[in-house]
Amino acid sequence: MARGRRCGQLCAENAGKAALALFGPVPLTHDPANPLRDLAARLKGGDERALVLQLAGATEPLGGQLHSEVTYGKERERLTPWQLFDEPRARSLVAAARTALELVRRLVDLRRQK
């Protein structure tokens, strides 16, 4: 589970970016939640909009700040990523990433049906 912290964050980030790519260019960001919300605002309701909003909510806690922490730790406090993320927290990140991945899979399936 040592890599779970990093892999969980990246998986959720990339799931959000994959959803964005279904609709257009992907912005340069480690936090896709706001671009996903912007996308949802442009969609005309329905299942796609609902999934995009759910994905925004799922990726928000796994965004830019967490990306920095799982990669570099907390420099000011002189804490490494390994000190910040114990196994239960890493498992939590992996579970959140699985949720984000499932949401984007559902969105891809929905887009294929059109």
N, C-alpha and C positions, 0 to 999 in steps of 0.2 A: 504494500500500500504506500510505499515511500514515494512513488511517482504519481500516486492518485491525486495529490493536491494539484500538481501542474497539469496532468492530463484532464482532470475534471474541469478545470477552468478553461483550458483550451477547447475542449469538446463543446462546452456551452457557448463559448465565444464563436466558434466556427459554425455551430448550428444556427445561431442568429444571423451570421453573415451568409450562410447558405440560403436562408429564407429571403434575405434582402436580394440576393443574386437572382432569385426567381422572378423578380419584378424590375430589376434594373441594376445600375452600377452600385458597387459596394463601397461605402466610405472607408477611409483609412481610420480605423478605431479599434480599441480593445474593449469597447463598451457598446455593443449593438442595441441596447435597450431603447435609447432615444431615437435612433434612426428607425427602429421597428415601430415605435409609437407614431412617428411621422408617416410611415408607410400605412399603418392602420387608419390614420386619419384620411388618407387619400382613397382607401378602399370603400366601396359602397355597401358596407355591412355584410352580413352573411357569415358563412363558415370560415372563409379565408380571413376575414377581419378578426373574428373571434380567436382563431389560432395564432395570428400574428400578435394580438394583444397578450395572449397567454404566454407566448414565447418571450415577449418583451419583459413580462413579469418574472419569468423563469431565469432570464439572463441578467437581469438588473443586479442582483446581489453578487454575481460572478464577474463583474465588469472590470474597469480599468484599475481601480485601487487593488482589487484582489489579484489581478494579473501581475502587478508590481510586487505584491507581497509573496506570491508563490514563486516568483522568479528571483527576486533579490532580497526578500525579507524586509525588515524595518531598519533602515540604515541608522536613523537617529537613535533608536533604542539599542542598536548593535545586536539585533536578533536575526538569525538566519531563518530561511524558510522552514528548515527542519525543527527549529525551536517554536515556530508559530503554529505549525500544523501537525498535531498528533494524529494517530490512526483514526479515532472517531471523527475528527474534523475532516480528514482526507476522505473517509467513507461518505460523509455528508456531501462533499463536493462531487464525488462520483455519482451519487444518487441524483443530485440536482442536474448534473450533466446528462444523465440517462433521461430525465424528464424532458430536458430541452431537445435532445436527439429524437425522442418519440414525437414531440410536437412538430418538429420540422419534417419528419417522415410523413406524418399525417397531412401536412401542408403540401408536400410534394405529390402525394397520392391524390389529393383533391385537385391540384393543378393538372395532373395527368388526365383526369376525368373530363376536363373541359375540351 
